[in-house]
């Protein structure tokens, strides 16, 4: 599966309560289950007025369908081309 970074514009996202984030997680899990195709939600980050999510799917259409079924935006969906960090600085 490919990895996708999803940007979701949600005004006031940084102010969402733990209970609200739990509800969003439940909606996302239900949407994943309903897809009936290989799909994995890896993690999400809350920053300002946005949620940034990392998902694995066969294609971007599955990511958009997940968002539609979950009832949340997918304002930007991009395939992750590579990954690096401190651990990649030395061979």
N, C-alpha and C positions, 0 to 999 in steps of 0.2 A: 504494500500500500504506500501511497505517497503522503507526505506531510503537508498540511495547509495551515497558514496563519490567517486568522479571521479577525477583522477589526469591526467591532460593533459600536455604533454611536448610540449611547444611552445617556441623555442629560442627567446629571446628578449621580452617575454611577458610583463615584467615590463615596457617596453618602448612603449607599445601600446598606441595610442592616444585615447582620449574620442570618437572620431568619429569611430575609428577602433573597439573599444569595443561595440559601438552602433551597428555596422554592425554585429558583432558576436552575439549580443543579438537578432537581427532580424533573423539571420540564425537559431539560437536555437529555437526561438518562432515558426518559420515556420516548423521546424522539429517536434516539439511537436505536432502541429496541424495536421501534415500529418500522424502521427502514428495511429490515430484512436483507441487508447486504453487509459485507464486512465494513466496519466503521468503529473508530475508537476516539473518544474524547480524552486527550492527554492531560491538559491543564488549562487554566484561564487566569488572567491577571486583570485587576481592576486598577485603572489609572485615570484620574480626572473624569471626563465625561465619556469614557470608553471602556469596553472590555476587549482584551486581546486574548484569543483562544488558539490553542494548538490542537489540531485534530488529524487523524489519519483516515484516509478514504481512498477509494479507487480513482475518483475524479472530483472536480470542483462542483459538478452538478449534484453529487451526493451531499456535499457540504451545504449547498444552498437549500436542498430539500430538507435537510436536518433543521436548518434555521426556520424554514417555513412551517414545518410541523411543530417546532418548539415555540413559535410565535415571537421570535426575536430577530432583530436585523442581522444581516451579513453584508455590511456596507463595502467591505473589501475582502476578497478571498484570493490569496496568492499561494502558489506552490512554493514550498521551501526548497531552495536550490542547494543549500549546504548549511553546515553547522560548524561553529568553531568557538573556542573559549580559551581560558588560561591553560587547560589541559592539552591544547593542541600546539602550544608554543615551543615545545621540545619534542624531538622525535622519539 
